[in-house]
Amino acid sequence: PIEESYAILQLRDINIPREDIERADSLRYRWEKLQMRCTEVTSKLLEIQPQYRSDLLENVKL
């Protein structure tokens, strides 16, 4: 993972901007947060889908 790559670079005393290190450190948290949000949105869409489908089919019949 990217975190390990940055750790190896730091062990080798390679100069990396602090901002880049902080971004890499927060990457996993932000990815997990995005995945949770995607799951929430998917659940919400599945919840409201039947009504929209019903409305669509009704309007197409007209």
FENHUSUL-V322394 format. One record per backbone hydrogen bond with DSSP energy under -1.0 kcal/mol. NH is the residue of the N-H (numbers start at 1). CO is the residue of the C=O. Records with the same first field share a line. If there is no record, write none. Layout:
BEGIN
NH=CO + CO
END
This chain:
BEGIN
5=1
6=2
7=3
8=4
9=5
10=6
11=7
12=8
13=10
14=9
21=17
22=18
23=19
24=20
25=21
26=22
30=26
31=27
32=28
33=29
34=30
35=31
36=32
37=33
38=34
39=35
40=36
41=37
42=38
43=39
44=40
45=41
46=42
47=43
48=44
49=45
52=48
53=49
54=50
55=51
56=52
57=53
58=54
59=55
60=56
61=57
62=58
END
